[in-house]
């Protein structure tokens, strides 16, 4: 949670207070959401039989859709929940690549190879 402590006469923010616990909890929830999307997306790509670059690009499409859905849910206002817009858009994207690849290859091999 972000709380504005005071404003100057011209409307600019002089001081802001943050709740580190809330910011940390929101960051963990964001990472968990990205991990779940990586699992579901990897399985979907594997079942659809995507290989090579198509499957790899689908990962970024899934992350883009997740970020857009999150931004819509937040009403395009990240300030009460996250420290920066960069955290909402980029944080944790590359951390879940290996999870995506694991489930992508697992689903592909289960459906198309065995």
Secondary structure, 3 states (H helix, E strand, C coil): CEEEEEECCCCCEEEEEECHHHHHHHHHHHHHHHHHHHHHHHHHHHHHCCCHHHHHHHHHHHHHHHHHHHHHHHCCCCCCCCCCHHHHHHCCCHHHHHHHHHHHHHHHHHHHHC
